[in-house]
Amino acid sequence: MLFDASFCEAIQLLEANHKNALLNPFFLAMRRASYYRRLFFALSQTITSPHSTTLSIPKPLPCLQYPLHRFIQSLSHTPTETSIKSIGGDERKLGLEFFKEAEVLEKSSEGEKLERALDFGLKALNLFHKSDGGWSIQVAKALRLLGSVSFKLKRFDESLESFHASVEIIDSLESDDCSDSEIGLLSIELNSQIAKIKTSIGKRWDALVYLKRVLDLKVAIFGPKNKELGLFYRDLAEAYAVVTDFNQALPLCFKSLEIQKSEFGDNSLEVAKIRELIGVIHTGLGEFKQGLEQIELARSTFEKLNLTNEAVQMEIDSSNVLILIGQLDEASDKLKNAIQKVEKESELKAFILVSIAKTLIYQQKFSEAKRCLEISCEILFKKESISPNKICEIYAEIGMLYESIAEFETALSLMKRALSLIQNLEEMQHLEGSLLQRVGWMLLFTKRVDQSIPYLENSIEKLKGCFGPNHFGLGFAYKHLGQAYLESGRPEMAVKVLGFAKEIVEGYFGEIHEDTIDVNQCLANAYGLLARYDMAIECQERVVKAYKKHGNSATEDLREASRLLMQLKKKADGSPSAVFPANSLPLPPPSYRNSE
């Protein structure tokens, strides 16, 4: 048997020299307790004889039953020639057998087979570690396999640790350890997997870091204009577009367009899809004319390819842009034409009705708009299980339209329905943060403060993970949460989150934007409640200064802000006649306003 007394001697030899345990990537990958237990269980089983053709798992041997941390430390040491010889010298061959078996099992989606794949993978990892050393490509491949299996089992933390450890090993390898292309391709796969996991757990912003690494590696290996890059440029552009970083997305789209046109031709499906994305990005940048041009080019190609549904979707997108720029008649004509081409109970009909409702709301025809939205919802309710991703997005849009006409209960119902669907859609977590923030705001606006706070708190973590720490949506979430804390009598917490809101909102919109002014007013109120009058006055002075820059359009707002500033100064001086908090001050009588 392979695991006999000589194996125990080898373990003791490994154990004696573990100075670099904490620095070894193998050890780093295994540091989670759940992995420790699994590793110890798997490797405390005896493995078959190296001459056997089966992979049976007999009873555990007593010689491995010693403290787990010492066992892990022993694994962190690169084995010596003596220890390999004492074990028998067949570790690599046996490790490859386990690795191949794990690869076969990893292709399954069954939990039981994946668990077995994990066990075989851990055994292979240990044997490769003994035969090749911790910093070897075979160990990196084993860690990659373990990361893939853990991802399928939805053990995302463990999966990330394995992939990160594998990347660390690959980055450390010299070019003469294996071919550069082998290292590069493995690095591409590892970074792609990390990005995929980050996206799955709602960390889209972090995922972009790894996607950019993949791009750099692909450019280095294949060249910047290789057809291998055509699709990836588009995927990366879409990833940037999802987090609303349109400036980064646009040049990537044009690179993709150039490659795809060269490979497939200008009237191909591939090129049409890129043009569709370019249209979305131009619109996001406020470049509506360019956006419409790209959407029309995509629509024309889809039509030539007899892709009716895709062509109709372009007509809807075009109409939505026209509504944004106020060309309601042209938008209505397009939508009337589009609705003739779709089936009665189709999703596309529901989408068209939503766009028609937009035009009606702009025209203040609220009853007709609501009827369009009701019919749309009746269709969508039946389609939830078929196209949940699209349905979530359209529910959010319909909810916003109901909100715009002050139908808050209907809006809340639809947004909560979308949130319940999103729970099972990992790739839609970017929408979840926005919906949580919107629901929280509506609950706050309708005076359900205690109910609003959990939604707003949860939205902050989701938005930060998906859009980064400086996105305007996150700024609004902080702002509304600060307002909710103020309303619920927690000014200390309000000051903290309103400080975050001010930094983001002011940085994004500028000092005189209405939302920046509103944040400063809330801060002034919060500081005042805490009797920190110096800070309250400073914030109120910023409000006054901003309104002055608005000129005659903000005369009434400036008068009120100045009056609040005067009350704060009185309060700071200890005046008994001062009224506070500022947001509870009564309006001055008409005679006072007229005299001014």
Secondary structure by P-SEA (a helix, b strand, c coil): ccccaaaaaaaaaaaaccccccccaaaaaaccaaaaaaaaaaaacccccccccccccccccccccccaaaaaaaaaccccaaaaaaaccaaaaaaaaaaaaaaaaaacccaaaaaaaaaaaaaaaaaaaaacccccaaaaaaaaaaaaaaaaacaaaaaaaaaaaaaaaaaacccccccaaaaaaaaaaaaaaaaaaaaaacaaaaaaaaaaaaaaaaaaacccccccaaaaaaaaaaaaaaacaaaaaaaaaaaaaaaaaaccccccaaaaaaaaaaaaaaaaacaaaaaaaaaaaaaaaaaaacaaaaaaaaaaaaaaaaaaacaaaaaaaaaaaaaaacccccaaaaaaaaaaaaaaaaacaaaaaaaaaaaaaaaaaacccccaaaaaaaaaaaaaaaaaacaaaaaaaaaaaaaaaacccccaaaaaaaaaaaaaaaaaaacccccaaaaaaaaaaaaaaccccccaaaaaaaaaaaaaaaaaccaaaaaaaaaaaaaaaaaccccccaaaaaaaaaaaaaaaaacaaaaaaaaaaaaaaaaaaaccccaaaaaaaaaaaaaaaaaaaccccccccccccccccaaaaaac
